[in-house]
Amino acid sequence: MKADVLIVGGGIFGCAIAYYYTRNNPDKKVIVLERNELCNSATSRAAALVTKIRTKKHFVPLSLETYRVIPEMEKLLGESMDMKYVGVMHVAASESNEASLTELIKIAREFGQPAEYISGEKAQQLSPWLRTEEARKIAFLPGEAYCDPYLLGTFFSRCAKLQGAEFRQGVEVEKILMENNTAVGVVTTEGSIRADTVVIAAGAWSPLLAAQAGIGLPMAPVRSQYWITEKKDIFPVNSPIVLLPDAQAYARPEGGSLLFGIREKKSFTASPKNIPADISDFSFSPDKGMADLTEVIDKLARFFPSVYDVGIKFYVAGFSGYTPDNNLTMGVPPGVHHLLLATGCVGAGISVSGGVGLAFAELAAGRPNPFDFSYFDIARFGQIDPFSPAWLDRCALARSTKVSG
Ligand SMILES: Cc1cc2nc3c(=O)[nH]c(=O)nc-3n(C[C@H](O)[C@H](O)[C@H](O)COP(=O)(O)OP(=O)(O)OC[C@H]3O[C@@H](n4cnc5c(N)ncnc54)[C@H](O)[C@@H]3O)c2cc1C
C-alpha cells in the first residue's frame, strides 16, 4: 500500500492537515493513522480560546486562517460549529503589562481587527465576577471567540473524509521507515505503509518518532490544567473571555459556570518515554491541581475574589508540547527528506490549527509555505536531548513563567 501523504496522529493538527491537503490536491491519497480515537488526547481537553491577536505577531496569520476556515467547513457539512464569539478582555495591572496591551492594540489594528479600551465599570458589567480596581488599562477585542475543540478537530476530519482522506483509528505507528536520510513510510501495528511524505503530528509523543529519524525534537510534554466552577449568576453565559496577565490566569464562560486556568509555580512535565499511549486514565494530579491553585490563589483573587469560596465542579488537564521560548516547533527538519514535523503546539494548537493545516498541506504538496515559520525553526536551540531532565525542566519553566493567553 502507498499513500502520497501519511499523517501520524489524529489530533487537531493531523486532521487539519488532512483537510487542507485533500481540498487542494483532490487526486492524491492521504492516510491519517491514530492509535486511539481522533481528537481525544490534547485536543478534546483544550480550554479552546481561539486567540486571534497576540503580541507574538507571527502566530496571528495562523489563527486568522482558523477563523476563515470555520465557515468554509460549516458550509461543507451544513452544520454550525457554534463558535462563541464573545470577545476577549485583557486586564493589565502593571506597567509592563500595560505596555504589552498598547502593543497588542497596535497589532490588532495592523491586522484590521477591532480593539478598544474599556472602563473598569464596563468590564464589570460584562463579567460581574471580575474585580477591576487594580487595572491600569483594560482592552476589549470583540472579534475573538472560544469553541468546542473536539468539534473543531472533528469538523476538520469529517470534511477531510468527504474529500477522500482515509482515517484509521486504533492503528499505531511503531516506526518511521527511513532510507538513508529520507522518510519512505511507516511500520504500524497492522503492517507497513509506504508514502511519498510522512508528517509527524503526534502531539506530546512526537519526540519519540522524530528520534527515529535522528532528530532531537526541541519540545517537551508539559501539563496544562484548568477548573470549572459551579453555576452562578456572576458568570453570564455570553460574557467575554478574560485574560489576566498579572495573575498569569485566564477565564471564560462555560454554560453559566466559569472555566479558569492558571500558570502554576512549577509546571509538571514528563518525558515522552514515560507518558502512556492512552492518557484517558493518566493521573495528571492526585489532588486535581488544588496544591498548585492554592499557591497562586491570592494573586488570582485580586481579580476574581470569589475564587476563595466558589464551588469547583470539574478539573481538566492534559499535555501540550512546550518549548523554552514559547514559540511553536514545527516545519521541515534539517537534513531529513520527505518528513515534516507538525509538532510543539505550545498550548496554542486550537487557535493556530487552520494555519498549521494549510502550511503543512502546502509543504506536503511540494509548494512553498504560505506563512513565515522562521520563529518556529526546529534547529533554533542547536543540538538538544528532548528526553533529558534538564531539557524537560527548561520547557516546563517556559510555561510557568508565561503571562499571555
Ligand atoms: C488543558 C489544556 C488546555 C488548552 N487550552 C488551549 C486553548 O485555550 N487554546 C488553544 O489554542 N490550545 C489549547 N490547548 C492546546 C491544544 O489542546 C493543543 O495545542 C492541540 O490539541 C494539539 O493538537 P495535536 O494534534 O498536536 O495533539 P493531540 O491532540 O495530542 O493529538 C496527537 C495524536 O497523536 C496520536 N499519536 C501519538 N503517537 C502516535 C503513534 N505512534 N501512532 C498513532 N497515533 C499516535 C495521539 O494518540 C493523539 O491523538 C490546551 C491544551 C490543554 C491540555
The ligand as a Tripos MOL2 file, in Angstrom:
@<TRIPOS>MOLECULE
LIG
   53    58     1     0     0
SMALL
NO_CHARGES

@<TRIPOS>ATOM
      1 C1         -5.7170   21.6710   29.4800 C.3       1 LIG1
      2 C2         -5.3870   22.2350   28.1280 C.ar      1 LIG1
      3 C3         -5.8730   23.4930   27.7590 C.ar      1 LIG1
      4 C4         -5.6000   24.0130   26.4800 C.ar      1 LIG1
      5 N1         -6.1570   25.2040   26.1010 N.ar      1 LIG1
      6 C5         -5.9490   25.6760   24.8500 C.ar      1 LIG1
      7 C6         -6.5640   26.8710   24.4210 C.ar      1 LIG1
      8 O1         -7.2840   27.5270   25.1750 O.2       1 LIG1
      9 N2         -6.3330   27.3100   23.1440 N.ar      1 LIG1
     10 C7         -5.5300   26.6020   22.2890 C.ar      1 LIG1
     11 O2         -5.3370   27.0430   21.1630 O.2       1 LIG1
     12 N3         -4.9360   25.4580   22.6730 N.ar      1 LIG1
     13 C8         -5.1240   24.9750   23.9250 C.ar      1 LIG1
     14 N4         -4.5240   23.8210   24.3230 N.ar      1 LIG1
     15 C9         -3.5680   23.1800   23.4340 C.3       1 LIG1
     16 C10        -4.2320   22.2910   22.3970 C.3       1 LIG1
     17 O3         -5.0790   21.3660   23.0080 O.3       1 LIG1
     18 C11        -3.1280   21.5930   21.6270 C.3       1 LIG1
     19 O4         -2.2280   22.5520   21.1360 O.3       1 LIG1
     20 C12        -3.6500   20.7800   20.4410 C.3       1 LIG1
     21 O5         -4.7160   19.9640   20.8200 O.3       1 LIG1
     22 C13        -2.5070   19.9660   19.8720 C.3       1 LIG1
     23 O6         -3.0240   19.1230   18.8760 O.3       1 LIG1
     24 P1         -2.1430   17.9370   18.3120 P.3       1 LIG1
     25 O7         -2.8640   17.3870   17.1640 O.co2     1 LIG1
     26 O8         -0.7490   18.4140   18.1340 O.co2     1 LIG1
     27 O9         -2.0400   16.8910   19.5430 O.3       1 LIG1
     28 P2         -3.0710   15.8050   20.1010 P.3       1 LIG1
     29 O10        -4.4500   16.3190   20.1500 O.co2     1 LIG1
     30 O11        -2.4990   15.3040   21.3800 O.co2     1 LIG1
     31 O12        -3.0230   14.6730   19.0090 O.3       1 LIG1
     32 C14        -1.8960   13.8640   18.7900 C.3       1 LIG1
     33 C15        -2.4060   12.4850   18.4340 C.3       1 LIG1
     34 O13        -1.3330   11.6630   18.0120 O.3       1 LIG1
     35 C16        -1.6350   10.3400   18.3900 C.3       1 LIG1
     36 N5         -0.3970    9.5340   18.3730 N.ar      1 LIG1
     37 C17         0.7260    9.7470   19.1040 C.ar      1 LIG1
     38 N6          1.6590    8.8240   18.7870 N.ar      1 LIG1
     39 C18         1.1030    8.0130   17.8580 C.ar      1 LIG1
     40 C19         1.5690    6.8610   17.1590 C.ar      1 LIG1
     41 N7          2.8010    6.3610   17.3750 N.pl3     1 LIG1
     42 N8          0.7410    6.2670   16.2760 N.ar      1 LIG1
     43 C20        -0.5130    6.7550   16.0400 C.ar      1 LIG1
     44 N9         -1.0030    7.8330   16.6940 N.ar      1 LIG1
     45 C21        -0.2060    8.4650   17.5810 C.ar      1 LIG1
     46 C22        -2.2130   10.5060   19.7820 C.3       1 LIG1
     47 O14        -2.9790    9.3840   20.1820 O.3       1 LIG1
     48 C23        -3.0440   11.7800   19.6340 C.3       1 LIG1
     49 O15        -4.3910   11.5060   19.3490 O.3       1 LIG1
     50 C24        -4.7710   23.2750   25.5840 C.ar      1 LIG1
     51 C25        -4.2670   22.0340   25.9660 C.ar      1 LIG1
     52 C26        -4.5850   21.5070   27.2130 C.ar      1 LIG1
     53 C27        -4.0370   20.1670   27.5760 C.3       1 LIG1
@<TRIPOS>BOND
     1     1     2 1
     2     2     3 ar
     3     2    52 ar
     4     3     4 ar
     5     4     5 ar
     6     4    50 ar
     7     5     6 ar
     8     6     7 ar
     9     6    13 1
    10     7     8 2
    11     7     9 ar
    12     9    10 ar
    13    10    11 2
    14    10    12 ar
    15    12    13 ar
    16    13    14 ar
    17    14    15 1
    18    14    50 ar
    19    15    16 1
    20    16    17 1
    21    16    18 1
    22    18    19 1
    23    18    20 1
    24    20    21 1
    25    20    22 1
    26    22    23 1
    27    23    24 1
    28    24    25 2
    29    24    26 1
    30    24    27 1
    31    27    28 1
    32    28    29 2
    33    28    30 1
    34    28    31 1
    35    31    32 1
    36    32    33 1
    37    33    34 1
    38    33    48 1
    39    34    35 1
    40    35    36 1
    41    35    46 1
    42    36    37 ar
    43    36    45 ar
    44    37    38 ar
    45    38    39 ar
    46    39    40 ar
    47    39    45 ar
    48    40    41 1
    49    40    42 ar
    50    42    43 ar
    51    43    44 ar
    52    44    45 ar
    53    46    47 1
    54    46    48 1
    55    48    49 1
    56    50    51 ar
    57    51    52 ar
    58    52    53 1
@<TRIPOS>SUBSTRUCTURE
     1 LIG1         1 GROUP 0 **** ****
